Amino acid sequence: MTACIVGWSHLPFGKLEGETVESLIVKAALGALDHAGIGPEDVDEIVLGHFNAGFSPQDFTASLVLQASDAFRFKPATRVENACATGSAAVHQGIKTISAGSAKVVLVVGVEKMTSTPGPEIGKNLLKASYLPEEGEIPAGFAGVFGQIAAAYFQKYGDQSDALAMIAAKNHKNGVNNPYAQMRKDLGYDFCRQESEKNPFVAGPLKRTDCSLVSDGAAALVLTDTQTALKMKRAVAFRAAAHVQDFLPISKRDILLFEGCSEGWKRALEQAGVTIDDLSFVETHDCFTIAELIEYEAMGLAKPGEGAKIVLEGQTEMGGRLPVNPSGGLKAKGHPIGASGVSMHVLSSMQLTGEAGGIQVPGAKIAGIFNMGGAAVANYVSVLERIK
């Protein structure tokens, strides 16, 4: 690949009162430039990832990045959107711009402001990432979609509540040491496993601890071509970047296979010239715990229906065969839609440069990232490796 990540910024995720989409963009953009050691005048192009779908009244947001500096004026800026994979869509768009030779330096920002939206509207907005003619009336919004997926998985392979609770507990434990995480609390397996007043069922077999958090947040990174990157302070190269889009209606697919995810991983690993066992860790899209479980199977860690074995044996814990979501994932970190994919790339770069602090995977050399939009509709896989 021709693109490298040379600098980044990550704001804390959570309920950020007093912040706006604009203020989050400005802070993240300036932080990434500062970390890269460049100024806004050095940027050739800007890509903004912002899902919105009704969360923000301001729906033309690409030029809000220009609010960070007058020196951005007249530079091309584009907003991209691909549901919950919006952040990775922005990153991959930046890679393509550099690969095409039309830019040497690209600023990528991902942002979402969700928590000021009333609860019922949040569910309605998120459900827009499904196929409304067939799935628009599913109760409980997008959680209802994945609740149905979990119920179908349980019907085919048996009750996997133990495994889902283990995934939730693992990610919350990891998130304790992530300073950017919205929830930094080790909830423990027992709490995640049992239904309670504080952990009620939300949709199908999914409880509150099986669902990612509604969040505000932003993250940004600077991409350059490899030649430029090698002159910078640090350089994390893309060994692969694969994007696979699948049918939107669940009725047209076997939803228990996450075939788009599987194909994305296959293409990315082939492109990178590595296997799943060569990866030091993976940041994967755990919008719901059932998603992470099926993703184990789609990425090749387990055969279909056997993903529970992976987590129950501790293979995806810190220190296991392949640590998955050392950041705490969307479960603990939060899931500000447009920012999540950028966050994954930032935190993975921090791991590879030894800057991840309390969530550091020892000796991390190669990172795998999977970011998903909709129910395995937009599938983005990146493989990263530090080259400087």
C-alpha positions as a Markdown table, in Angstrom:
| # | Residue | x | y | z |
|---|---|---|---|---|
| 1 | Met | 0.0 | 0.0 | 0.0 |
| 2 | Thr | 1.1 | 3.6 | -0.6 |
| 3 | Ala | -0.4 | 5.2 | 2.5 |
| 4 | Cys | 0.8 | 5.5 | 6.1 |
| 5 | Ile | -0.6 | 6.9 | 9.3 |
| 6 | Val | 1.9 | 9.5 | 10.6 |
| 7 | Gly | -0.1 | 11.3 | 13.4 |
| 8 | Trp | -3.4 | 11.1 | 15.2 |
| 9 | Ser | -5.7 | 12.5 | 17.9 |
| 10 | His | -8.4 | 10.8 | 20.0 |
| 11 | Leu | -10.8 | 12.6 | 22.2 |
| 12 | Pro | -12.5 | 10.9 | 25.2 |
| 13 | Phe | -15.8 | 9.2 | 24.2 |
| 14 | Gly | -18.9 | 9.6 | 26.3 |
| 15 | Lys | -21.7 | 12.1 | 27.0 |
| 16 | Leu | -19.9 | 15.3 | 26.2 |
| 17 | Glu | -22.2 | 18.1 | 27.3 |
| 18 | Gly | -21.2 | 21.5 | 26.0 |
| 19 | Glu | -19.5 | 19.9 | 22.9 |
| 20 | Thr | -20.9 | 20.1 | 19.4 |
| 21 | Val | -20.1 | 18.4 | 16.1 |
| 22 | Glu | -18.1 | 21.4 | 15.2 |
| 23 | Ser | -16.1 | 21.7 | 18.4 |
| 24 | Leu | -15.3 | 18.0 | 18.4 |
| 25 | Ile | -14.1 | 18.2 | 14.8 |
| 26 | Val | -11.9 | 21.2 | 15.5 |
| 27 | Lys | -10.2 | 19.6 | 18.6 |
| 28 | Ala | -9.6 | 16.3 | 16.9 |
| 29 | Ala | -8.2 | 17.9 | 13.7 |
| 30 | Leu | -5.8 | 20.2 | 15.4 |
| 31 | Gly | -4.6 | 17.4 | 17.7 |
| 32 | Ala | -3.8 | 15.1 | 14.8 |
| 33 | Leu | -1.9 | 17.8 | 13.0 |
| 34 | Asp | 0.1 | 18.6 | 16.1 |
| 35 | His | 0.9 | 15.0 | 16.7 |
| 36 | Ala | 2.1 | 14.6 | 13.1 |
| 37 | Gly | 4.2 | 17.7 | 13.4 |
| 38 | Ile | 2.6 | 19.5 | 10.5 |
| 39 | Gly | 0.4 | 22.5 | 9.9 |
| 40 | Pro | -2.9 | 22.9 | 8.1 |
| 41 | Glu | -1.1 | 24.4 | 5.2 |
| 42 | Asp | 0.6 | 21.0 | 4.6 |
| 43 | Val | -2.7 | 19.2 | 4.1 |
| 44 | Asp | -3.7 | 18.5 | 0.5 |
| 45 | Glu | -7.2 | 17.1 | 1.2 |
| 46 | Ile | -9.7 | 16.5 | 4.0 |
| 47 | Val | -12.1 | 13.6 | 4.5 |
| 48 | Leu | -14.7 | 13.7 | 7.2 |
| 49 | Gly | -16.6 | 10.7 | 8.4 |
| 50 | His | -20.0 | 11.7 | 9.8 |
| 51 | Phe | -23.0 | 9.4 | 9.8 |
| 52 | Asn | -25.5 | 11.9 | 11.3 |
| 53 | Ala | -28.9 | 10.3 | 10.1 |
| 54 | Gly | -30.7 | 13.0 | 12.2 |
| 55 | Phe | -28.4 | 13.2 | 15.2 |
| 56 | Ser | -27.2 | 16.6 | 14.3 |
| 57 | Pro | -29.3 | 19.4 | 12.8 |
| 58 | Gln | -26.2 | 20.5 | 10.8 |
| 59 | Asp | -26.2 | 18.0 | 7.9 |
| 60 | Phe | -23.6 | 19.6 | 5.6 |
| 61 | Thr | -20.5 | 19.1 | 7.7 |
| 62 | Ala | -17.4 | 18.7 | 5.5 |
| 63 | Ser | -16.5 | 22.3 | 5.7 |
| 64 | Leu | -16.7 | 22.3 | 9.5 |
| 65 | Val | -13.1 | 21.0 | 9.4 |
| 66 | Leu | -12.1 | 24.3 | 8.0 |
| 67 | Gln | -13.2 | 25.9 | 11.3 |
| 68 | Ala | -10.0 | 24.5 | 12.7 |
| 69 | Ser | -7.8 | 26.9 | 10.7 |
| 70 | Asp | -8.3 | 29.6 | 8.0 |
| 71 | Ala | -5.3 | 27.9 | 6.3 |
| 72 | Phe | -7.7 | 25.0 | 5.3 |
| 73 | Arg | -9.7 | 27.4 | 3.1 |
| 74 | Phe | -10.0 | 26.3 | -0.5 |
| 75 | Lys | -8.6 | 22.8 | 0.2 |
| 76 | Pro | -10.9 | 20.0 | -1.0 |
| 77 | Ala | -13.0 | 18.5 | 1.8 |
| 78 | Thr | -15.6 | 15.7 | 1.5 |
| 79 | Arg | -17.9 | 14.0 | 3.9 |
| 80 | Val | -18.3 | 10.3 | 3.5 |
| 81 | Glu | -20.9 | 8.0 | 5.1 |
| 82 | Asn | -21.3 | 4.2 | 5.2 |
| 83 | Ala | -23.4 | 3.6 | 8.3 |
| 84 | Cys | -21.4 | 2.3 | 11.4 |
| 85 | Ala | -18.4 | 1.9 | 9.1 |
| 86 | Thr | -18.4 | 5.6 | 8.3 |
| 87 | Gly | -15.0 | 6.2 | 10.0 |
| 88 | Ser | -13.2 | 3.4 | 8.1 |
| 89 | Ala | -14.9 | 4.6 | 4.9 |
| 90 | Ala | -13.2 | 8.0 | 5.5 |
| 91 | Val | -9.9 | 6.4 | 6.2 |
| 92 | His | -10.0 | 4.2 | 3.1 |
| 93 | Gln | -11.1 | 7.2 | 1.0 |
| 94 | Gly | -8.0 | 9.0 | 2.1 |
| 95 | Ile | -5.9 | 6.0 | 1.1 |
| 96 | Lys | -7.4 | 6.0 | -2.4 |
| 97 | Thr | -6.7 | 9.7 | -2.8 |
| 98 | Ile | -3.0 | 9.1 | -1.9 |
| 99 | Ser | -2.8 | 6.0 | -4.1 |
| 100 | Ala | -4.2 | 8.0 | -7.0 |
| 101 | Gly | -1.4 | 10.5 | -6.6 |
| 102 | Ser | -3.8 | 13.4 | -6.2 |
| 103 | Ala | -2.6 | 14.1 | -2.6 |
| 104 | Lys | 0.5 | 13.5 | -0.4 |
| 105 | Val | -1.1 | 14.5 | 2.9 |
| 106 | Val | -4.7 | 13.8 | 3.8 |
| 107 | Leu | -6.4 | 14.7 | 7.1 |
| 108 | Val | -9.2 | 12.2 | 8.1 |
| 109 | Val | -11.6 | 13.1 | 10.9 |
| 110 | Gly | -14.4 | 11.0 | 12.3 |
| 111 | Val | -17.1 | 12.5 | 14.5 |
| 112 | Glu | -20.6 | 11.9 | 16.0 |
| 113 | Lys | -22.7 | 13.7 | 18.6 |
| 114 | Met | -25.5 | 11.3 | 19.7 |
| 115 | Thr | -26.3 | 11.8 | 23.3 |
| 116 | Ser | -28.3 | 15.0 | 23.0 |
| 117 | Thr | -30.9 | 13.1 | 20.9 |
| 118 | Pro | -33.9 | 11.7 | 22.8 |
| 119 | Gly | -33.9 | 8.0 | 23.4 |
| 120 | Pro | -36.7 | 7.0 | 20.9 |
| 121 | Glu | -35.1 | 9.1 | 18.2 |
| 122 | Ile | -31.7 | 7.4 | 18.8 |
| 123 | Gly | -33.3 | 4.1 | 18.0 |
| 124 | Lys | -35.1 | 5.5 | 15.0 |
| 125 | Asn | -31.9 | 7.1 | 13.6 |
| 126 | Leu | -29.8 | 3.9 | 14.0 |
| 127 | Leu | -32.5 | 1.8 | 12.4 |
| 128 | Lys | -31.8 | 3.8 | 9.2 |
| 129 | Ala | -28.8 | 1.6 | 8.8 |
| 130 | Ser | -31.1 | -1.4 | 8.1 |
| 131 | Tyr | -33.3 | -2.2 | 5.1 |
| 132 | Leu | -36.4 | -0.2 | 6.1 |
| 133 | Pro | -39.0 | -1.9 | 3.8 |
| 134 | Glu | -38.4 | -5.2 | 5.5 |
| 135 | Glu | -36.7 | -4.4 | 8.8 |
| 136 | Gly | -38.1 | -0.9 | 9.7 |
| 137 | Glu | -40.8 | -2.2 | 12.0 |
| 138 | Ile | -38.5 | -4.4 | 14.1 |
| 139 | Pro | -39.0 | -3.5 | 17.8 |
| 140 | Ala | -36.1 | -2.0 | 19.8 |
| 141 | Gly | -34.5 | -0.4 | 16.8 |
| 142 | Phe | -31.1 | -1.7 | 15.7 |
| 143 | Ala | -30.7 | -3.7 | 18.9 |
| 144 | Gly | -33.8 | -5.5 | 17.7 |
| 145 | Val | -32.1 | -6.5 | 14.4 |
| 146 | Phe | -29.2 | -8.0 | 16.3 |
| 147 | Gly | -31.5 | -9.5 | 18.9 |
| 148 | Gln | -33.1 | -11.4 | 16.0 |
| 149 | Ile | -29.7 | -12.5 | 14.7 |
| 150 | Ala | -28.8 | -13.7 | 18.2 |
| 151 | Ala | -32.0 | -15.6 | 18.5 |
| 152 | Ala | -31.4 | -17.3 | 15.2 |
| 153 | Tyr | -27.9 | -18.2 | 16.1 |
| 154 | Phe | -29.1 | -19.7 | 19.4 |
| 155 | Gln | -31.7 | -21.7 | 17.6 |
| 156 | Lys | -29.1 | -23.1 | 15.3 |
| 157 | Tyr | -26.2 | -23.6 | 17.6 |
| 158 | Gly | -27.7 | -23.6 | 21.1 |
| 159 | Asp | -27.8 | -21.0 | 23.9 |
| 160 | Gln | -24.6 | -19.0 | 23.8 |
| 161 | Ser | -25.4 | -16.6 | 26.6 |
| 162 | Asp | -22.2 | -17.7 | 28.5 |
| 163 | Ala | -20.0 | -16.7 | 25.5 |
| 164 | Leu | -21.8 | -13.4 | 25.0 |
| 165 | Ala | -21.3 | -12.6 | 28.7 |
| 166 | Met | -17.6 | -13.5 | 28.5 |
| 167 | Ile | -17.2 | -11.2 | 25.5 |
| 168 | Ala | -18.9 | -8.3 | 27.3 |
| 169 | Ala | -16.9 | -8.9 | 30.5 |
| 170 | Lys | -13.6 | -9.2 | 28.5 |
| 171 | Asn | -14.2 | -5.9 | 26.7 |
| 172 | His | -15.2 | -4.0 | 29.8 |
| 173 | Lys | -12.2 | -5.3 | 31.7 |
| 174 | Asn | -10.0 | -4.1 | 28.8 |
| 175 | Gly | -11.7 | -0.7 | 28.7 |
| 176 | Val | -10.7 | 0.0 | 32.3 |
| 177 | Asn | -7.2 | 1.1 | 31.3 |
| 178 | Asn | -8.3 | 3.0 | 28.1 |
| 179 | Pro | -8.4 | 6.7 | 29.0 |
| 180 | Tyr | -10.6 | 7.4 | 26.0 |
| 181 | Ala | -13.3 | 4.9 | 26.9 |
| 182 | Gln | -16.8 | 6.0 | 27.9 |
| 183 | Met | -17.2 | 3.2 | 30.5 |
| 184 | Arg | -14.0 | 2.3 | 32.5 |
| 185 | Lys | -15.5 | -0.2 | 34.8 |
| 186 | Asp | -14.8 | -4.0 | 35.1 |
| 187 | Leu | -18.4 | -5.3 | 35.3 |
| 188 | Gly | -17.4 | -8.9 | 35.7 |
| 189 | Tyr | -18.8 | -12.1 | 34.1 |
| 190 | Asp | -21.5 | -12.6 | 36.6 |
| 191 | Phe | -23.1 | -9.2 | 36.2 |
| 192 | Cys | -22.9 | -9.5 | 32.4 |
| 193 | Arg | -24.4 | -13.0 | 32.5 |
| 194 | Gln | -27.4 | -12.4 | 34.8 |
| 195 | Glu | -30.5 | -10.5 | 34.0 |
| 196 | Ser | -31.1 | -7.8 | 36.6 |
| 197 | Glu | -32.7 | -4.5 | 37.2 |
| 198 | Lys | -29.4 | -2.9 | 36.0 |
| 199 | Asn | -28.9 | -5.4 | 33.2 |
| 200 | Pro | -32.3 | -6.1 | 31.7 |
| 201 | Phe | -33.1 | -7.8 | 28.4 |
| 202 | Val | -33.1 | -5.3 | 25.6 |
| 203 | Ala | -34.0 | -7.4 | 22.5 |
| 204 | Gly | -34.3 | -11.2 | 22.2 |
| 205 | Pro | -31.5 | -12.8 | 24.2 |
| 206 | Leu | -29.4 | -9.6 | 24.3 |
| 207 | Lys | -29.1 | -7.8 | 27.6 |
| 208 | Arg | -28.0 | -4.2 | 28.2 |
| 209 | Thr | -24.4 | -5.4 | 28.6 |
| 210 | Asp | -24.5 | -7.0 | 25.1 |
| 211 | Cys | -25.1 | -3.6 | 23.5 |
| 212 | Ser | -22.6 | -0.9 | 22.7 |
| 213 | Leu | -22.9 | 2.6 | 24.2 |
| 214 | Val | -24.5 | 5.7 | 22.7 |
| 215 | Ser | -21.7 | 8.2 | 22.6 |
| 216 | Asp | -20.3 | 11.5 | 21.5 |
| 217 | Gly | -16.7 | 11.6 | 20.3 |
| 218 | Ala | -14.2 | 12.3 | 17.6 |
| 219 | Ala | -10.9 | 11.0 | 16.4 |
| 220 | Ala | -8.6 | 12.1 | 13.6 |
| 221 | Leu | -5.5 | 10.9 | 11.8 |
| 222 | Val | -3.0 | 12.1 | 9.1 |
| 223 | Leu | -2.3 | 10.0 | 6.1 |
| 224 | Thr | 0.7 | 10.5 | 3.8 |
| 225 | Asp | 2.4 | 8.6 | 1.0 |
| 226 | Thr | 5.2 | 6.2 | 2.1 |
| 227 | Gln | 8.0 | 8.4 | 0.9 |
| 228 | Thr | 6.7 | 11.4 | 2.9 |
| 229 | Ala | 6.0 | 9.2 | 5.9 |
| 230 | Leu | 9.6 | 8.0 | 6.2 |
| 231 | Lys | 10.6 | 11.6 | 6.8 |
| 232 | Met | 8.2 | 12.0 | 9.6 |
| 233 | Lys | 8.5 | 11.1 | 13.3 |
| 234 | Arg | 6.6 | 7.8 | 12.9 |
| 235 | Ala | 5.0 | 5.8 | 10.2 |
| 236 | Val | 2.4 | 3.0 | 10.4 |
| 237 | Ala | 1.8 | 1.5 | 7.0 |
| 238 | Phe | -1.3 | -0.1 | 5.5 |
| 239 | Arg | -0.3 | -3.6 | 4.4 |
| 240 | Ala | -3.9 | -4.0 | 3.3 |
| 241 | Ala | -7.2 | -2.2 | 3.0 |
| 242 | Ala | -10.2 | -4.1 | 1.8 |
| 243 | His | -13.8 | -3.0 | 1.4 |
| 244 | Val | -16.6 | -5.4 | 0.7 |
| 245 | Gln | -20.2 | -4.3 | 0.4 |
| 246 | Asp | -23.0 | -6.8 | 0.7 |
| 247 | Phe | -26.8 | -6.7 | 0.1 |
| 248 | Leu | -28.7 | -4.5 | 2.4 |
| 249 | Pro | -31.8 | -6.7 | 3.0 |
| 250 | Ile | -31.0 | -9.5 | 5.5 |
| 251 | Ser | -33.5 | -11.7 | 3.6 |
| 252 | Lys | -31.0 | -11.9 | 0.7 |
| 253 | Arg | -28.2 | -13.3 | 2.9 |
| 254 | Asp | -27.4 | -16.0 | 5.4 |
| 255 | Ile | -27.0 | -13.5 | 8.2 |
| 256 | Leu | -25.3 | -16.0 | 10.5 |
| 257 | Leu | -22.3 | -16.2 | 8.2 |
| 258 | Phe | -21.4 | -12.5 | 8.0 |
| 259 | Glu | -20.2 | -13.3 | 4.4 |
| 260 | Gly | -19.1 | -9.7 | 3.7 |
| 261 | Cys | -16.9 | -9.8 | 6.8 |
| 262 | Ser | -15.4 | -13.1 | 5.8 |
| 263 | Glu | -14.7 | -12.0 | 2.3 |
| 264 | Gly | -13.2 | -8.7 | 3.6 |
| 265 | Trp | -10.8 | -10.6 | 5.9 |
| 266 | Lys | -9.9 | -13.0 | 3.1 |
| 267 | Arg | -9.0 | -10.2 | 0.7 |
| 268 | Ala | -7.1 | -8.2 | 3.3 |
| 269 | Leu | -5.0 | -11.1 | 4.6 |
| 270 | Glu | -4.1 | -12.1 | 1.0 |
| 271 | Gln | -3.2 | -8.6 | 0.1 |
| 272 | Ala | -1.0 | -8.3 | 3.2 |
| 273 | Gly | 0.6 | -11.7 | 2.7 |
| 274 | Val | -0.2 | -12.8 | 6.2 |
| 275 | Thr | -2.5 | -15.2 | 8.1 |
| 276 | Ile | -4.8 | -14.5 | 11.0 |
| 277 | Asp | -2.2 | -16.1 | 13.3 |
| 278 | Asp | 0.4 | -13.5 | 12.2 |
| 279 | Leu | -1.7 | -10.7 | 13.7 |
| 280 | Ser | -0.7 | -9.4 | 17.1 |
| 281 | Phe | -4.2 | -8.2 | 18.0 |
| 282 | Val | -7.5 | -7.3 | 16.4 |
| 283 | Glu | -9.9 | -4.4 | 16.9 |
| 284 | Thr | -13.3 | -5.6 | 15.7 |
| 285 | His | -16.8 | -4.2 | 15.5 |
| 286 | Asp | -18.6 | -5.3 | 18.7 |
| 287 | Cys | -21.7 | -3.2 | 18.3 |
| 288 | Phe | -23.4 | -6.1 | 20.0 |
| 289 | Thr | -21.7 | -9.1 | 21.6 |
| 290 | Ile | -23.3 | -11.5 | 19.1 |
| 291 | Ala | -21.5 | -9.5 | 16.3 |
| 292 | Glu | -18.1 | -10.1 | 17.9 |
| 293 | Leu | -19.0 | -13.8 | 18.3 |
| 294 | Ile | -19.9 | -14.3 | 14.7 |
| 295 | Glu | -16.9 | -12.2 | 13.6 |
| 296 | Tyr | -14.6 | -14.8 | 15.2 |
| 297 | Glu | -16.0 | -17.2 | 12.8 |
| 298 | Ala | -15.9 | -14.9 | 9.8 |
| 299 | Met | -12.3 | -13.9 | 10.4 |
| 300 | Gly | -11.2 | -17.6 | 10.5 |
| 301 | Leu | -10.6 | -18.1 | 14.2 |
| 302 | Ala | -13.3 | -20.7 | 14.4 |
| 303 | Lys | -15.7 | -22.7 | 12.3 |
| 304 | Pro | -19.3 | -21.6 | 11.9 |
| 305 | Gly | -21.1 | -22.2 | 15.2 |
| 306 | Glu | -17.9 | -22.7 | 17.2 |
| 307 | Gly | -17.1 | -19.1 | 18.0 |
| 308 | Ala | -18.1 | -19.6 | 21.7 |
| 309 | Lys | -15.2 | -22.0 | 22.2 |
| 310 | Ile | -12.7 | -19.2 | 21.3 |
| 311 | Val | -13.9 | -16.8 | 23.9 |
| 312 | Leu | -14.7 | -19.4 | 26.6 |
| 313 | Glu | -11.1 | -20.7 | 26.3 |
| 314 | Gly | -9.7 | -17.2 | 26.7 |
| 315 | Gln | -8.1 | -17.1 | 23.3 |
| 316 | Thr | -9.2 | -13.5 | 22.6 |
| 317 | Glu | -8.3 | -12.1 | 26.0 |
| 318 | Met | -5.2 | -10.0 | 26.6 |
| 319 | Gly | -2.3 | -12.6 | 26.6 |
| 320 | Gly | -4.4 | -15.1 | 24.7 |
| 321 | Arg | -3.9 | -16.5 | 21.2 |
| 322 | Leu | -5.2 | -13.3 | 19.6 |
| 323 | Pro | -6.3 | -10.4 | 21.8 |
| 324 | Val | -9.5 | -9.0 | 20.4 |
| 325 | Asn | -10.5 | -5.4 | 21.3 |
| 326 | Pro | -7.7 | -4.6 | 23.8 |
| 327 | Ser | -9.2 | -1.0 | 23.7 |
| 328 | Gly | -12.4 | -2.3 | 25.2 |
| 329 | Gly | -14.1 | -2.2 | 21.9 |
| 330 | Leu | -17.3 | -0.4 | 21.2 |
| 331 | Lys | -18.8 | -2.1 | 24.3 |
| 332 | Ala | -16.6 | -0.1 | 26.7 |
| 333 | Lys | -15.1 | 2.6 | 24.6 |
| 334 | Gly | -18.5 | 3.7 | 23.2 |
| 335 | His | -19.7 | 3.9 | 19.6 |
| 336 | Pro | -20.0 | 7.5 | 18.2 |
| 337 | Ile | -20.9 | 6.2 | 14.7 |
| 338 | Gly | -18.8 | 8.4 | 12.5 |
| 339 | Ala | -15.8 | 8.3 | 14.8 |
| 340 | Ser | -15.6 | 4.5 | 15.5 |
| 341 | Gly | -13.6 | 3.4 | 12.5 |
| 342 | Val | -11.1 | 6.3 | 12.8 |
| 343 | Ser | -10.8 | 5.4 | 16.5 |
| 344 | Met | -9.9 | 1.8 | 15.6 |
| 345 | His | -7.1 | 2.9 | 13.3 |
| 346 | Val | -5.8 | 5.5 | 15.8 |
| 347 | Leu | -5.7 | 3.0 | 18.8 |
| 348 | Ser | -4.2 | 0.3 | 16.6 |
| 349 | Ser | -1.5 | 2.7 | 15.5 |
| 350 | Met | -0.8 | 3.6 | 19.2 |
| 351 | Gln | -0.4 | -0.1 | 19.9 |
| 352 | Leu | 2.1 | -0.5 | 17.0 |
| 353 | Thr | 4.2 | 2.5 | 18.1 |
| 354 | Gly | 4.2 | 1.4 | 21.8 |
| 355 | Glu | 2.0 | 4.4 | 22.8 |
| 356 | Ala | -1.0 | 2.5 | 24.0 |
| 357 | Gly | -0.3 | 2.8 | 27.7 |
| 358 | Gly | -2.4 | 0.6 | 30.0 |
| 359 | Ile | -4.0 | -1.2 | 27.1 |
| 360 | Gln | -0.7 | -2.0 | 25.3 |
| 361 | Val | -0.4 | -5.5 | 23.8 |
| 362 | Pro | 3.3 | -6.4 | 24.4 |
| 363 | Gly | 5.4 | -6.6 | 21.3 |
| 364 | Ala | 2.5 | -5.7 | 18.9 |
| 365 | Lys | 3.8 | -5.8 | 15.3 |
| 366 | Ile | 0.8 | -6.3 | 13.0 |
| 367 | Ala | -2.7 | -5.1 | 13.7 |
| 368 | Gly | -6.0 | -6.2 | 12.2 |
| 369 | Ile | -9.1 | -4.0 | 12.1 |
| 370 | Phe | -12.7 | -4.8 | 11.2 |
| 371 | Asn | -15.3 | -2.1 | 11.0 |
| 372 | Met | -18.8 | -2.9 | 10.0 |
| 373 | Gly | -21.8 | -0.9 | 8.7 |
| 374 | Gly | -25.3 | -2.2 | 9.2 |
| 375 | Ala | -25.7 | -6.0 | 9.8 |
| 376 | Ala | -22.5 | -7.0 | 7.9 |
| 377 | Val | -23.4 | -4.8 | 4.9 |
| 378 | Ala | -20.4 | -2.4 | 4.7 |
| 379 | Asn | -17.3 | -4.4 | 5.7 |
| 380 | Tyr | -13.9 | -2.7 | 6.0 |
| 381 | Val | -10.7 | -4.6 | 7.0 |
| 382 | Ser | -7.3 | -3.0 | 7.5 |
| 383 | Val | -3.9 | -4.6 | 8.2 |
| 384 | Leu | -1.4 | -2.2 | 9.8 |
| 385 | Glu | 2.3 | -2.5 | 10.4 |
| 386 | Arg | 4.8 | 0.1 | 11.7 |
| 387 | Ile | 7.6 | 0.9 | 9.3 |
| 388 | Lys | 9.2 | 3.7 | 11.3 |
